[in-house]
Each structure stands twice: as C-alpha cells, then as structure tokens.
C-alpha cells in the first residue's frame, strides 16, 4: 500500500526506485514520475541511461553517497528535498534499486512529512532480484531454503549483530549488499560459526548492465578471489548460491558481442 499525505502547496515528492541500472527494467510508474518531474535528486550509482529518461527540462542533482568516501550528509539531502518542494517543485527522489531496501527512505519520508508535503513510493527492482536473475538462480528453492536473508556488509557494527549460527547452516542463502570491503570479516564470522568452507559464494558486479561480471567462488577462497578480480563497481554477494553454467556462458557471450 502506498501512502499519500495532504499538503496545500503544488509541490510533491515521488520516491522512485531506479532499478539496478538497465533502463528497460524501470516501471511505467517510474517513467511517468520522471516525465512530470521538475527536479530529480539522484543517487551516485544511477546509470546515465536511466537519467537520460528524465524530462528535458528537469534539473538533475547528484546527491550520492560514496562508501568510505566523500558523501552528502543525510540531513542536507533532507533539507534540499524539502526546499525544492516548498518552492512548488515536483521532485523525484531517485534511488538505486528499490527505495525500501537500504535506501534511508524512512529518514527522508519523515523530513517531508514534517513539512506537510505529499509523497508516494514507486518501487523498483532491487539489486538482489536483478543479480540472481543474472546467475540463473532463484533466491528460494523447495527443499533447500524457504527464506533468504538480505543483509548489508557496509555497516560493520550492525553486520556483527546478525545470527551467524543460522547463516552458517547448510542450505542458508543470503544476499549481501555492499559486502566487498567486509568479505574477509564475513568469511571469518561464518567459518567461526561452523559454515562449510566449500559453501558457494557468487558476486555479481554491475547487475543487469552491459558490463556485468560474475565471480563464482566459495567461502574459503572468497577474499583472495575477490581481490584478484579487482571489482570496482557495485556488487551483490550471494552466500549459498552458485551461478548456473548457462547463465555464466550468456554473460560471457554478451561481453564478447557488446
């Protein structure tokens, strides 16, 4: 259910999911929001192809956050968002993937609600869905796992609080966002709690984009193989899933014929 709240002005905010990067994966609702936007405040990882779909008169503003690097402060983004809307502008707050997954959505909603501004959420395809499609797998499978954990490796303190014993059990599957820098930490915690060192681990870099790369490894080799791969794009880590051979071959074919 999407919530819209009353506001006497003409401004409005659409919190829009940009999907994983392939512009063809945008929803029609997202495109409609783009078409009527006066201002688009977008994350750093939004692809150029997606940004090109914004209206020709829309003002595009990069308010991205870089992991372990220069970033906009969240309170500054909140203030900018409210400022544009109170000036009567229709604003699209464009977030990578789906805005409800690790997108600090609640903080921005609270800011616009405090100003009495109307808003709605336009869901997008999250990275886990795009990446698992890229390796030809399913996030859940009868007889293997009836649930999947969606975690972030960026917040080391929060990540340390997870139920490592449950994650280490055979058949467990986890989709780990922003997990490249914490790969060795993840490996250590899982092995410490009894995980099989041969458990498959797959990383998908730039999911859905022309330069998508797939790294298939296992828990024992994860940090070393990741370092050797020199991945510099956004990557989703699947613990407990290996790519189907056909999916890996298709990725290589697309790269060769790009």
VEXBA-603655 format. One record per residue: chain; residue number from 1; residue in three letters; y, z, x of N, C-alpha, C in turn. Coordinates in Angstrom, 3 decimals. Atoms other than C-alpha are relative to their C-alpha. Layout:
% VEXBA-603655
SITE chain   n res      n.v      n.w      n.u     ca.v     ca.w     ca.u      c.v      c.w      c.u
SITE     A NUM ALA        Y        Z        X        Y        Z        X        Y        Z        X
...
***
This chain:
% VEXBA-603655
SITE chain   n res      n.v      n.w      n.u     ca.v     ca.w     ca.u      c.v      c.w      c.u
SITE     A   1 UNK   -1.192    0.000    0.841    0.000    0.000    0.000    1.238    0.000    0.873
SITE     A   2 UNK   -1.239    0.064   -0.750    3.486   -0.887    1.280    1.083    0.714   -0.792
SITE     A   3 UNK   -1.026   -0.804    0.638    6.429    1.374    0.566    1.372   -0.603    0.267
SITE     A   4 UNK   -1.374    0.442   -0.148    9.992    0.227   -0.050    0.895    1.057   -0.621
SITE     A   5 UNK   -0.857   -1.089    0.443   12.823    2.718   -0.444    1.394   -0.516   -0.315
SITE     A   6 UNK   -1.276    0.484    0.496   16.140    2.313   -2.235    1.123    0.185    1.009
SITE     A   7 UNK   -1.162   -0.030   -0.880   19.350    1.570   -0.330    1.046   -0.910   -0.628
SITE     A   8 UNK   -1.036    0.727    0.726   22.688    0.376   -1.741    0.542   -1.202    0.764
SITE     A   9 UNK   -0.524    1.101   -0.794   23.540   -1.996    1.117   -0.859   -1.242   -0.095
SITE     A  10 UNK    0.736    1.264    0.011   22.347   -5.534    1.757   -1.011   -0.089    1.130
SITE     A  11 UNK    0.916    0.031   -1.130   20.503   -4.748    4.986   -1.391    0.470   -0.376
SITE     A  12 UNK    1.407   -0.329    0.266   16.746   -4.299    5.192   -0.759   -0.155    1.306
SITE     A  13 UNK    0.852    0.119   -1.187   14.021   -3.855    7.824   -1.409   -0.410   -0.409
SITE     A  14 UNK    1.410    0.362    0.104   10.693   -5.655    7.969   -0.655    0.353    1.327
SITE     A  15 UNK    0.792   -0.322   -1.192    8.297   -4.054   10.464   -1.179   -0.968    0.028
SITE     A  16 UNK    0.917    1.134    0.038    6.275   -7.135   11.342   -0.962    0.022    1.184
SITE     A  17 UNK    1.000    0.156   -1.043    3.036   -7.495   13.286   -0.031   -1.436    0.471
SITE     A  18 UNK   -0.036    1.351   -0.566    3.265  -10.479   15.633   -1.377   -0.523    0.354
SITE     A  19 UNK    1.326    0.414   -0.416   -0.464  -10.566   16.251   -0.124    0.013    1.517
SITE     A  20 UNK    0.270   -0.099   -1.435   -1.963  -10.969   19.720    0.699   -1.035    0.867
SITE     A  21 UNK   -0.714    0.984   -0.818    0.106  -13.976   20.796   -0.126   -1.423   -0.476
SITE     A  22 UNK    0.192    1.339    0.541   -1.355  -17.100   19.209    0.838   -0.124   -1.270
SITE     A  23 UNK   -0.864    0.089    1.185    1.328  -18.220   16.708   -0.755   -0.371   -1.270
SITE     A  24 UNK    0.779    0.370    1.170   -1.360  -19.609   14.403   -0.652    1.208   -0.672
SITE     A  25 UNK    0.575   -1.211    0.573   -2.572  -16.049   13.827    1.029    0.837   -0.754
SITE     A  26 UNK   -0.998   -0.687    0.809    0.698  -14.983   12.196   -0.321   -0.173   -1.486
SITE     A  27 UNK    0.198    0.107    1.435    0.513  -14.270    8.476    1.164   -0.764   -0.637
SITE     A  28 UNK   -1.076    0.671    0.729    2.523  -16.210    5.902    1.136    0.973   -0.297
SITE     A  29 UNK   -1.023   -1.006    0.288    4.334  -12.988    5.050    0.879    0.232    1.222
SITE     A  30 UNK   -0.786   -0.153   -1.227    5.397  -12.610    8.679    0.946   -1.181    0.187
SITE     A  31 UNK   -0.848    1.193   -0.128    6.712  -16.180    8.741    1.165    0.036   -0.983
SITE     A  32 UNK   -1.067   -0.112    0.992    8.680  -15.556    5.561    1.058    1.014    0.435
SITE     A  33 UNK   -0.945   -1.001   -0.508   10.228  -12.434    7.095    0.850   -0.588    1.120
SITE     A  34 UNK   -0.714    0.688   -1.073   11.154  -14.486   10.163    1.100   -0.904   -0.552
SITE     A  35 UNK   -0.910    1.014    0.534   12.804  -17.159    8.043    1.291    0.608   -0.542
SITE     A  36 UNK   -1.196   -0.602    0.600   15.222  -14.733    6.387    0.664    1.043    0.910
SITE     A  37 UNK   -0.547   -1.020   -0.895   15.942  -12.504    9.414    1.333   -0.425    0.609
SITE     A  38 UNK   -1.242    0.197   -0.748   19.443  -12.189   10.832   -0.174    0.441    1.449
SITE     A  39 UNK    0.220   -0.579   -1.324   18.233  -10.134   13.801   -1.487    0.287    0.166
SITE     A  40 UNK    1.393   -0.318   -0.326   14.823   -9.840   15.484   -0.004    0.886    1.235
SITE     A  41 UNK    0.172   -0.917   -1.126   14.227   -6.786   17.682   -1.474   -0.039    0.375
SITE     A  42 UNK    1.399    0.273   -0.317   11.036   -7.606   19.551   -0.483    0.735    1.241
SITE     A  43 UNK    0.650   -0.622   -1.143    8.596   -6.025   21.975   -0.056   -0.977    1.173
SITE     A  44 UNK    0.046    0.799   -1.235    8.232   -7.249   25.557   -1.135   -1.011    0.003
SITE     A  45 UNK    1.188    0.839   -0.105    4.776   -8.751   25.037   -0.087   -1.097   -1.059
SITE     A  46 UNK    0.019    1.061    1.006    5.676  -11.069   22.143    0.054   -1.346    0.713
SITE     A  47 UNK    0.046    1.296   -0.673    4.806  -14.622   23.165    1.201   -0.860   -0.380
SITE     A  48 UNK   -1.123    0.905    0.246    7.511  -17.287   23.453   -0.273   -0.891   -1.202
SITE     A  49 UNK    0.366    0.869    1.123    5.597  -19.418   20.948    0.252    0.683   -1.341
SITE     A  50 UNK   -0.276   -0.748    1.235    5.901  -16.687   18.315    1.500    0.119   -0.223
SITE     A  51 UNK   -1.445   -0.160    0.136    9.600  -16.108   18.994    0.671   -1.299   -0.445
SITE     A  52 UNK   -0.566    1.287    0.398   10.257  -19.822   18.515   -0.038   -0.220   -1.507
SITE     A  53 UNK    0.131    0.152    1.445    9.283  -19.415   14.863    1.090    0.738   -0.772
SITE     A  54 UNK   -1.107   -0.687    0.662   12.279  -17.199   14.117    1.033   -1.024   -0.452
SITE     A  55 UNK   -1.043    0.901    0.487   15.142  -18.762   12.162    0.972   -0.378    1.103
SITE     A  56 UNK   -0.860    0.518   -1.064   17.533  -20.863   14.245    1.257    0.842    0.195
SITE     A  57 UNK   -1.223   -0.806   -0.124   20.453  -18.523   13.523   -0.283    1.462    0.315
SITE     A  58 UNK    0.345   -1.403   -0.248   18.552  -15.279   14.163    0.337    0.395    1.434
SITE     A  59 UNK   -0.279   -0.559   -1.323   19.672  -13.121   17.067   -1.264    0.691    0.496
SITE     A  60 UNK    1.218   -0.576   -0.578   16.713  -12.241   19.319    0.377    1.016    1.067
SITE     A  61 UNK   -0.315   -1.064   -0.953   16.887   -8.942   21.212   -1.295    0.631    0.501
SITE     A  62 UNK    1.184   -0.590   -0.626   14.209   -7.768   23.641    0.222    1.496    0.185
SITE     A  63 UNK   -0.095   -1.460   -0.133   13.752   -4.011   23.237   -1.333    0.552    0.514
SITE     A  64 UNK    1.347   -0.312   -0.448   10.447   -3.915   25.060   -0.095    1.203    0.907
SITE     A  65 UNK    0.333   -1.101   -0.890    8.795   -1.083   26.904   -1.025   -0.510    1.011
SITE     A  66 UNK    0.943    0.390   -1.050    7.054   -1.704   30.215   -0.763    1.227    0.461
SITE     A  67 UNK    0.817   -1.122   -0.447    4.147    0.530   31.132    0.325    0.383    1.439
SITE     A  68 UNK   -0.319   -0.514   -1.328    5.179    2.683   34.113    1.167   -0.755    0.630
SITE     A  69 UNK   -1.140    0.741   -0.515    8.351    0.583   34.425    1.214    0.213   -0.878
SITE     A  70 UNK   -1.225   -0.138    0.792   11.887    0.157   33.011   -0.279   -0.250   -1.480
SITE     A  71 UNK    0.259    0.109    1.432   11.907    0.640   29.259    1.211    0.442   -0.800
SITE     A  72 UNK   -0.965   -0.507    0.956   14.180    1.042   26.309   -0.465    1.376   -0.460
SITE     A  73 UNK    0.333   -1.289    0.580   14.336    4.626   25.115   -0.211   -0.167   -1.498
SITE     A  74 UNK    0.302    0.142    1.413   12.853    5.042   21.662    1.212    0.328   -0.875
SITE     A  75 UNK   -1.162   -0.364    0.822   15.978    6.749   20.338    1.068   -1.083    0.012
SITE     A  76 UNK   -0.959    1.100   -0.056   18.090    3.784   21.496   -0.443   -1.154   -0.904
SITE     A  77 UNK    0.522    1.023    0.912   15.826    1.360   19.639    0.273    0.406   -1.445
SITE     A  78 UNK   -0.242   -0.508    1.354   16.070    3.527   16.530    1.465   -0.198   -0.390
SITE     A  79 UNK   -1.428    0.083    0.291   19.869    3.602   16.766    0.440   -1.450   -0.202
SITE     A  80 UNK   -0.354    1.411    0.119   20.144   -0.172   17.288   -0.490   -0.566   -1.329
SITE     A  81 UNK    0.597    0.436    1.256   17.855   -0.814   14.333    0.888    0.401   -1.179
SITE     A  82 UNK   -0.820   -0.515    1.098   19.923    1.364   12.016    1.384   -0.638    0.008
SITE     A  83 UNK   -1.346    0.558   -0.112   23.230   -0.003   13.318    0.071   -1.404   -0.600
SITE     A  84 UNK   -0.010    1.364    0.532   22.348   -3.619   12.515   -0.168   -0.013   -1.511
SITE     A  85 UNK    0.247    0.002    1.441   21.047   -2.801    9.056    1.219    0.510   -0.768
SITE     A  86 UNK   -1.176   -0.542    0.678   24.088   -0.726    8.124    1.172   -0.975    0.019
SITE     A  87 UNK   -1.001    1.068    0.000   26.172   -3.776    9.020   -0.364   -1.108   -0.987
SITE     A  88 UNK    0.411    0.969    1.009   24.324   -5.640    6.269   -0.963   -1.060    0.500
SITE     A  89 UNK    0.926    0.980   -0.581   21.903   -7.494    8.542   -1.428    0.238   -0.477
SITE     A  90 UNK    1.424   -0.093    0.310   18.329   -8.263    7.585   -0.745   -0.056    1.334
SITE     A  91 UNK    0.582   -0.161   -1.329   16.288   -7.099   10.569   -1.523   -0.086   -0.060
SITE     A  92 UNK    1.441   -0.024   -0.233   12.753   -7.908   11.671   -0.236    0.806    1.273
SITE     A  93 UNK    0.428   -0.768   -1.185   11.344   -5.265   13.998   -1.382   -0.515    0.328
SITE     A  94 UNK    1.215    0.736   -0.314    8.665   -7.367   15.669   -0.805    0.735    1.064
SITE     A  95 UNK    0.863   -0.760   -0.896    5.767   -5.526   17.268   -1.263   -0.800    0.327
SITE     A  96 UNK    1.225    0.691   -0.406    2.790   -6.860   19.215   -1.175    0.450   -0.860
SITE     A  97 UNK    1.201   -0.355    0.749   -0.493   -6.978   17.327    0.339    0.455   -1.397
SITE     A  98 UNK   -0.293   -0.603    1.291   -0.301   -4.723   14.290    0.930    1.185    0.218
SITE     A  99 UNK   -0.966   -1.076   -0.260    2.677   -2.355   13.998   -0.546    1.401   -0.218
SITE     A 100 UNK    0.548   -1.329    0.283    0.469    0.502   12.785   -0.924    0.508    1.098
SITE     A 101 UNK    0.916   -0.399   -1.072   -1.619    0.606   15.992    0.797    0.178    1.296
SITE     A 102 UNK   -0.714   -0.339   -1.230    0.075    2.371   18.933    1.376   -0.660    0.077
SITE     A 103 UNK   -1.284    0.691    0.029    3.426    0.953   17.848    1.206    0.887   -0.213
SITE     A 104 UNK   -1.101   -0.929    0.261    5.554    4.094   17.406    0.693   -0.314   -1.324
SITE     A 105 UNK   -0.554    0.411    1.284    6.032    2.902   13.857    0.609    1.166   -0.759
SITE     A 106 UNK   -0.483   -1.140    0.778    6.446    6.353   12.306    1.399    0.421    0.426
SITE     A 107 UNK   -1.311   -0.420   -0.482    9.415    7.182   14.519    1.104   -0.914   -0.514
SITE     A 108 UNK   -1.018    0.949    0.442   11.267    4.023   13.532    0.178    0.051   -1.519
SITE     A 109 UNK   -0.118   -0.163    1.449   10.475    4.435    9.847    0.826    1.236   -0.330
SITE     A 110 UNK   -0.755   -1.236    0.246   11.803    7.987    9.971    1.485   -0.202    0.256
SITE     A 111 UNK   -1.406    0.256   -0.314   15.035    6.717   11.556    0.683   -0.788   -1.113
SITE     A 112 UNK   -0.634    0.797    1.047   15.677    4.086    8.891    0.001    0.737   -1.339
SITE     A 113 UNK    0.011   -0.800    1.227   14.643    6.412    6.078    1.138    1.001   -0.022
SITE     A 114 UNK   -1.083   -0.975   -0.081   17.145    8.994    7.292    1.348   -0.628   -0.327
SITE     A 115 UNK   -1.235    0.723    0.302   19.832    6.319    6.906   -0.029   -0.608   -1.400
SITE     A 116 UNK    0.105    0.510    1.363   18.621    5.435    3.392   -0.251   -1.490   -0.092
SITE     A 117 UNK    0.188    1.452   -0.101   17.542    1.932    4.412   -1.354   -0.414   -0.575
SITE     A 118 UNK    1.262    0.514    0.520   14.886   -0.150    2.651   -0.823   -0.611    1.128
SITE     A 119 UNK    0.884    0.528   -1.025   11.867   -1.230    4.666   -1.354   -0.330   -0.593
SITE     A 120 UNK    1.389    0.263    0.347    8.378   -2.657    4.443   -0.782   -0.316    1.262
SITE     A 121 UNK    0.891    0.298   -1.125    5.400   -3.113    6.766   -0.731   -1.307   -0.299
SITE     A 122 UNK    0.751    1.250    0.092    3.952   -6.584    7.339   -1.095    0.060    1.062
SITE     A 123 UNK    1.068   -0.178   -0.996    0.544   -6.106    9.011   -0.227   -1.253    0.838
SITE     A 124 UNK    0.370    1.104   -0.878   -0.614   -8.247   11.907   -1.399    0.205    0.539
SITE     A 125 UNK    1.323   -0.110   -0.614   -3.862   -8.931   13.732    0.130    0.799    1.287
SITE     A 126 UNK   -0.097   -0.849   -1.184   -4.345   -6.171   16.285   -0.827   -0.580    1.154
SITE     A 127 UNK    0.642    0.549   -1.202   -5.494   -6.871   19.854   -1.511    0.162   -0.020
SITE     A 128 UNK    1.449   -0.222    0.016   -8.949   -5.365   19.280   -0.707   -1.071   -0.817
SITE     A 129 UNK    0.621    1.024    0.846   -9.703   -7.844   16.492    0.012   -1.358    0.684
SITE     A 130 UNK   -0.088    1.290   -0.682   -8.475  -10.835   18.489   -0.909   -0.039    1.221
SITE     A 131 UNK    0.792   -0.033   -1.228  -10.213   -9.750   21.691   -1.494   -0.023   -0.295
SITE     A 132 UNK    1.430   -0.018    0.304  -13.575   -9.022   20.078   -0.447   -1.366   -0.534
SITE     A 133 UNK    0.315    1.365    0.419  -13.441  -12.446   18.427   -0.147   -0.907    1.214
SITE     A 134 UNK    0.051    0.810   -1.210  -12.826  -13.892   21.875   -1.280    0.141    0.794
SITE     A 135 UNK    1.280   -0.166   -0.705  -16.094  -12.475   23.202   -1.192   -0.219   -0.935
SITE     A 136 UNK    1.073    0.342    0.933  -18.061  -13.473   20.102   -0.808    1.178   -0.486
SITE     A 137 UNK    0.713   -1.195    0.419  -18.941   -9.951   19.088    0.629    0.592   -1.257
SITE     A 138 UNK   -0.510   -0.760    1.132  -18.439   -7.568   16.185    0.274    1.428    0.466
SITE     A 139 UNK   -0.316   -1.367   -0.402  -16.819   -4.169   16.508   -1.059    0.996   -0.454
SITE     A 140 UNK    1.093   -0.849    0.482  -19.656   -2.627   14.477   -1.223   -0.872   -0.234
SITE     A 141 UNK    1.245    0.744    0.208  -23.282   -3.616   14.119   -1.052    0.941   -0.560
SITE     A 142 UNK    1.045   -0.817    0.610  -26.056   -2.323   11.907   -1.067    0.341    1.034
SITE     A 143 UNK    1.011   -0.454   -0.942  -28.482   -0.260   13.973    0.539    0.327    1.379
SITE     A 144 UNK   -0.599   -0.317   -1.316  -26.079    0.020   16.918    1.110    1.029   -0.155
SITE     A 145 UNK   -1.113   -0.950    0.212  -22.833    1.650   15.824    0.636   -0.266   -1.359
SITE     A 146 UNK   -0.627    0.107    1.316  -21.373    2.337   12.391    1.474    0.358    0.051
SITE     A 147 UNK   -1.416   -0.304   -0.173  -17.987    3.313   13.813    0.449   -0.498    1.365
SITE     A 148 UNK   -0.583    0.395   -1.289  -15.655    2.254   16.599    1.248    0.840    0.223
SITE     A 149 UNK   -1.191   -0.781   -0.332  -13.038    4.330   18.378    1.068   -0.924    0.573
SITE     A 150 UNK   -1.142    0.741   -0.528   -9.607    2.842   19.013    0.865    0.998    0.753
SITE     A 151 UNK   -0.628   -0.977   -0.882   -8.024    4.629   21.961    1.093   -0.657    0.822
SITE     A 152 UNK   -0.971    0.480   -0.973   -5.065    4.298   24.295   -0.244    0.688    1.336
SITE     A 153 UNK    0.159   -0.546   -1.339   -5.510    4.741   28.021    1.329    0.259    0.666
SITE     A 154 UNK   -1.324   -0.140   -0.609   -1.759    4.790   28.620    0.427    1.455    0.084
SITE     A 155 UNK   -0.368   -1.410    0.028   -1.260    8.417   27.630   -1.149    0.803    0.606
SITE     A 156 UNK    1.111   -0.656   -0.699   -3.434   10.151   30.217   -0.293    1.386   -0.562
SITE     A 157 UNK    0.201   -1.342    0.535   -2.874   13.609   28.771   -0.723   -0.065   -1.336
SITE     A 158 UNK    0.653    0.142    1.298   -3.795   12.511   25.264   -1.409   -0.528    0.132
SITE     A 159 UNK    1.320    0.595   -0.172   -6.712   10.471   26.512   -1.008    1.052    0.459
SITE     A 160 UNK    0.903   -1.031   -0.514   -8.166   13.514   28.279   -0.533    0.897   -1.107
SITE     A 161 UNK    0.404   -0.874    1.100   -8.443   15.261   24.917   -1.071   -0.614   -0.899
SITE     A 162 UNK    0.983    0.655    0.854  -10.944   12.790   23.457   -1.383    0.639    0.139
SITE     A 163 UNK    1.363   -0.523    0.018  -14.531   13.674   22.600   -0.861   -0.860    0.921
SITE     A 164 UNK    0.710    0.813   -0.989  -16.094   12.356   25.785   -1.511    0.036   -0.192
SITE     A 165 UNK    1.437   -0.088    0.229  -19.558   13.591   24.877   -0.447   -1.022   -1.039
SITE     A 166 UNK    0.329    0.975    1.034  -19.570   11.466   21.728    0.146   -1.428    0.518
SITE     A 167 UNK   -0.216    1.337   -0.550  -18.154    8.454   23.577   -1.109   -0.406    0.962
SITE     A 168 UNK    1.009    0.281   -1.010  -20.841    8.757   26.256   -1.381   -0.281   -0.590
SITE     A 169 UNK    1.311    0.223    0.605  -23.725    8.500   23.769   -0.349   -1.483   -0.048
SITE     A 170 UNK    0.473    1.384    0.061  -25.834    5.340   23.793    0.405   -0.621   -1.328
SITE     A 171 UNK   -0.383    0.712    1.213  -24.565    2.774   21.296    1.445    0.165   -0.391
SITE     A 172 UNK   -1.408   -0.198    0.336  -20.986    4.036   21.232    0.820   -1.220    0.415
SITE     A 173 UNK   -0.904    1.113   -0.293  -18.263    1.404   21.132    1.434    0.508   -0.119
SITE     A 174 UNK   -1.406   -0.374    0.031  -14.606    1.939   21.958    0.850   -1.194    0.413
SITE     A 175 UNK   -1.000    0.995   -0.366  -11.639   -0.418   22.049    1.166    0.768    0.617
SITE     A 176 UNK   -0.991   -0.778   -0.740   -9.231    0.894   24.688    1.205   -0.879    0.317
SITE     A 177 UNK   -1.250    0.703   -0.252   -5.644   -0.331   24.673    0.659    0.575    1.248
SITE     A 178 UNK   -0.781   -0.446   -1.167   -3.548   -0.176   27.851   -0.844    0.855    0.940
SITE     A 179 UNK    0.923   -0.816   -0.773   -6.524    1.037   29.844   -0.208   -0.420    1.440
SITE     A 180 UNK    0.255    0.489   -1.360   -6.264   -0.891   33.114    0.291    1.059    1.065
SITE     A 181 UNK   -0.394   -0.957   -1.041   -4.429    1.767   35.116   -0.839    1.277   -0.033
SITE     A 182 UNK    0.804   -1.226    0.119   -6.714    4.524   33.838   -1.502   -0.292    0.063
SITE     A 183 UNK    1.407    0.402   -0.006  -10.010    2.647   34.402   -0.879    0.978    0.783
SITE     A 184 UNK    0.815   -0.910   -0.806  -11.250    4.969   37.151   -0.116    1.368   -0.675
SITE     A 185 UNK    0.024   -1.266    0.733  -10.318    8.037   35.109   -0.992   -0.086   -1.157
SITE     A 186 UNK    0.910    0.203    1.124  -12.176    6.641   32.081   -1.445    0.009    0.491
SITE     A 187 UNK    1.348    0.052   -0.570  -15.208    5.858   34.217   -0.498    1.394    0.361
SITE     A 188 UNK    0.402   -1.336   -0.439  -15.277    9.348   35.708   -0.313    0.926   -1.154
SITE     A 189 UNK    0.228   -0.875    1.150  -14.973   11.133   32.379   -1.299   -0.340   -0.720
SITE     A 190 UNK    1.196    0.415    0.723  -17.722    9.091   30.758   -1.268    0.339    0.781
SITE     A 191 UNK    1.174   -0.305   -0.816  -20.177    9.448   33.639   -0.221    1.514    0.064
SITE     A 192 UNK    0.084   -1.454   -0.026  -19.398   13.170   33.822   -0.683    0.540   -1.263
SITE     A 193 UNK    0.568   -0.449    1.264  -20.471   13.459   30.182   -1.300   -0.714   -0.353
SITE     A 194 UNK    1.344    0.531    0.177  -23.729   11.584   30.646   -0.123   -1.450   -0.371
SITE     A 195 UNK    0.087    1.416    0.351  -22.878    7.948   29.988   -0.864   -0.759    1.002
SITE     A 196 UNK    0.822    0.873   -0.848  -25.295    5.349   31.340    0.925   -0.889    0.832
SITE     A 197 UNK   -0.851    0.802   -0.888  -23.734    3.655   34.361   -0.118   -1.492   -0.278
SITE     A 198 UNK    0.188    1.416    0.307  -25.140    0.328   33.146    0.610   -0.405   -1.345
SITE     A 199 UNK   -0.629    0.333    1.279  -23.228    0.508   29.852    0.967   -1.170    0.193
SITE     A 200 UNK   -0.903    1.141   -0.171  -21.467   -2.856   29.404    1.451    0.358   -0.303
SITE     A 201 UNK   -1.440   -0.128    0.218  -17.692   -2.943   29.651    0.597   -1.396    0.129
SITE     A 202 UNK   -0.621    1.318   -0.025  -15.651   -6.034   28.854    1.505    0.145   -0.140
SITE     A 203 UNK   -1.455    0.051    0.119  -11.957   -6.626   29.451    0.424   -1.394   -0.419
SITE     A 204 UNK   -0.540    1.276    0.466  -10.086   -9.361   27.615    1.498    0.013    0.269
SITE     A 205 UNK   -1.412    0.104   -0.352   -6.753  -10.306   29.128    0.641   -1.118   -0.812
SITE     A 206 UNK   -0.743    1.003    0.771   -4.161  -12.179   27.035   -0.827   -0.550   -1.158
SITE     A 207 UNK    0.871    0.404    1.113   -6.419  -12.245   23.983    0.698   -1.001   -0.910
SITE     A 208 UNK   -0.397    1.068    0.920   -6.045  -15.367   21.809    0.941   -1.027    0.614
SITE     A 209 UNK   -0.969    0.905   -0.611   -3.657  -17.060   24.239   -0.713   -1.038    0.875
SITE     A 210 UNK    0.643    1.029   -0.823   -4.337  -20.215   26.303   -0.513    0.521    1.337
SITE     A 211 UNK    0.415   -0.548   -1.293   -4.614  -18.111   29.473   -0.903    1.226   -0.148
SITE     A 212 UNK    0.932   -1.115    0.192   -7.140  -15.660   28.003   -1.051    0.015    1.099
SITE     A 213 UNK    1.072   -0.171   -0.984   -9.551  -14.268   30.589   -0.926    1.108   -0.452
SITE     A 214 UNK    1.008   -0.995    0.354  -12.770  -12.330   30.090   -0.656    0.507    1.275
SITE     A 215 UNK    0.687   -0.628   -1.128  -14.134   -9.885   32.642   -1.160    0.824   -0.554
SITE     A 216 UNK    1.195   -0.724    0.432  -17.702   -8.748   31.970   -0.523    0.829    1.170
SITE     A 217 UNK    0.467   -0.886   -1.051  -18.815   -5.730   33.985   -0.801    1.136   -0.643
SITE     A 218 UNK    0.628   -1.187    0.588  -20.435   -2.325   33.495    0.767    1.234    0.462
SITE     A 219 UNK   -0.759   -1.210   -0.279  -19.299    1.263   33.721    0.033    0.314    1.493
SITE     A 220 UNK    0.067   -0.314   -1.423  -20.451    1.679   37.327    0.962   -0.846    0.825
SITE     A 221 UNK   -0.790    0.938   -0.792  -18.542   -1.370   38.564    1.413   -0.203   -0.539
SITE     A 222 UNK   -1.266    0.266    0.678  -15.518   -1.179   36.257    1.228    0.027    0.914
SITE     A 223 UNK   -1.241   -0.008   -0.793  -12.748   -0.064   38.682    0.026   -1.071    1.085
SITE     A 224 UNK    0.040    0.982   -1.087  -13.900   -2.313   41.525    0.154   -1.426   -0.526
SITE     A 225 UNK   -0.080    1.356    0.550  -14.372   -5.419   39.381    1.382   -0.269   -0.586
SITE     A 226 UNK   -1.337    0.166    0.553  -11.050   -4.845   37.651    1.020   -0.254    1.108
SITE     A 227 UNK   -0.908    0.201   -1.136   -9.236   -4.564   40.975   -0.158   -1.401    0.579
SITE     A 228 UNK    0.260    1.328   -0.553  -10.903   -7.758   42.214    0.537   -1.102   -0.904
SITE     A 229 UNK   -0.442    1.011    0.961   -9.920   -9.637   39.039    1.506   -0.197    0.019
SITE     A 230 UNK   -1.464    0.076   -0.089   -6.203   -8.904   39.627    0.628   -0.425   -1.320
SITE     A 231 UNK   -0.573    0.300    1.314   -5.360   -8.948   35.940    1.422    0.559   -0.078
SITE     A 232 UNK   -1.378   -0.480    0.109   -1.590   -8.768   35.432    0.554   -0.125   -1.416
SITE     A 233 UNK   -0.421    0.104    1.386   -1.435   -9.492   31.695   -0.538    1.156   -0.822
SITE     A 234 UNK    0.536   -1.057    0.866   -2.076   -7.167   28.745   -1.489   -0.201   -0.223
SITE     A 235 UNK    1.455    0.104    0.116   -5.784   -6.389   28.486   -0.535    1.071   -0.929
SITE     A 236 UNK    0.715   -0.909    0.886   -8.054   -4.774   25.932   -1.358    0.260    0.630
SITE     A 237 UNK    1.280   -0.372   -0.603  -11.076   -2.885   27.279   -0.982    0.404   -1.086
SITE     A 238 UNK    1.069   -0.379    0.922  -14.278   -2.749   25.250   -1.069    0.760    0.769
SITE     A 239 UNK    1.092   -0.791   -0.548  -16.623    0.059   26.208   -1.185   -0.134   -0.940
SITE     A 240 UNK    1.209    0.145    0.813  -20.157   -0.668   24.999   -0.244   -1.387   -0.528
SITE     A 241 UNK    0.183    1.375    0.464  -19.761   -4.409   24.365    0.019   -0.973    1.175
SITE     A 242 UNK    0.028    1.091   -0.969  -20.686   -7.431   26.470    0.285   -1.294   -0.735
SITE     A 243 UNK   -0.279    1.258    0.683  -19.497  -10.968   25.691   -1.274   -0.812   -0.220
SITE     A 244 UNK    1.093    0.957    0.185  -21.919  -13.427   24.171    0.195   -1.149    0.978
SITE     A 245 UNK   -0.072    1.054   -1.011  -22.745  -16.165   26.641    0.780   -1.206   -0.507
SITE     A 246 UNK   -0.687    1.158    0.569  -21.461  -18.874   24.296    1.508    0.214   -0.040
SITE     A 247 UNK   -1.428   -0.299    0.056  -18.106  -17.126   23.914    0.627   -0.098    1.382
SITE     A 248 UNK   -0.497    0.088   -1.378  -17.683  -16.829   27.692    0.129   -1.469    0.408
SITE     A 249 UNK   -0.022    1.420   -0.350  -18.528  -20.519   28.100    1.157   -0.721   -0.693
SITE     A 250 UNK   -1.096    0.626    0.734  -15.994  -21.505   25.413    1.344    0.309    0.649
SITE     A 251 UNK   -1.243   -0.373   -0.675  -13.236  -19.588   27.199    0.186   -0.826    1.264
SITE     A 252 UNK   -0.091    0.790   -1.224  -14.016  -21.360   30.469    0.296   -1.463   -0.315
SITE     A 253 UNK   -0.234    1.398    0.400  -14.081  -24.749   28.670    1.467   -0.205   -0.361
SITE     A 254 UNK   -1.405    0.117    0.411  -10.646  -24.135   27.139    0.920    0.024    1.204
SITE     A 255 UNK   -0.831   -0.070   -1.192   -9.202  -23.193   30.536   -0.059   -1.313    0.778
SITE     A 256 UNK    0.165    1.239   -0.765  -10.622  -26.322   32.180    0.683   -1.190   -0.669
SITE     A 257 UNK   -0.552    1.134    0.733   -9.250  -28.595   29.441    1.374    0.299   -0.589
SITE     A 258 UNK   -1.338   -0.350    0.520   -5.905  -26.900   28.841    1.024   -1.051    0.412
***
